[in-house]
Amino acid sequence: MGRKVEDTGKKTEDMGRKVEDMGKKTEDMGKKTEDMGQQLKSTNENLENVKQEVATLKEKIEPSAPPITAVAVTESNPTEASPYSIATLSKPLSYTNVEPYFDRPAKETGVSEEAELVMINAKDEKK
């Protein structure tokens, strides 16, 4: 039994060393993480500086539009008809330049081509 106690003590010591080693590794990882954080912060600062420099150079190359100095003048329109009144949604006077209405494809309506031909013939016979 004394030997079992000694073996258990050695195992406990070994486990204690392993725990200490793991603690050191964890500390090292923490330091590396902090270093990476510092690197990311410095990279972010560098990126912000580059953004500002690019914006400055862009303004020098492509200056912004000059300020408007003239006063806007409104034209009088005695008829009060809008010059855009041509473009309306009302029915056209003539259908000659209007594209014909196309029926939906047979696949979309669910009607086969043969059934569609029968329906068209039936409409023609009624006329």
Secondary structure, DSSP 4 states (H G I P E B T S, - for coil): -HHHHHHHHHHHHHHHHHHHHHHHHHHHHHHHHHHHHHHHHHHHHHHHHHHHHHHHHHHHHSPPPPPP-SPP-PPP-TT---TTTTS-SSPPS-STTSPPPPPPPHHHHT--HHHHHHHHHHHHHH-
